[in-house]
Amino acid sequence: MKKKFVILGLISLFMLPAYAELTVKDTVSPEYLKNHGYSDAIINATQKSIAQSNGEALTEPVEKEYYNQPFVKFVRKFFMYLDPAYDDHSFMNDHNIHTSPHYEDL
């Protein structure tokens, strides 16, 4: 009889739910990533990827209003023409992945 209670007790012990300290939502939060040494670019890309996968619109940066001024827009486009690696703040914004080759891939 005691063996049955011990076996039943061990089985019930293994069936208890596991209460994890961290969830996936916790590990992709900006505070967690910042505290674990990830750069701002990785944190921003992670947040954009999460918002994109959930179908949510990510808030635009404050600098967007400044970049839309006509003179600033002209100067930025000129520098982007000279240096294609110049940051135009379009990384992962409205990027549609095409599954077949297209002339825009060139």
Buried (B, 14 or more C-beta within 10 A) or exposed (E): EEEEEEEEEEEEEEEEEEEEEEEEEEEBBEEBBEEEEBEEEEBBBBBBEBBBEEEEEBEEEEEEEEEEEEEEEEEBEEEEEEEEEEEEEEEEEEEEEEEEEEEEEE
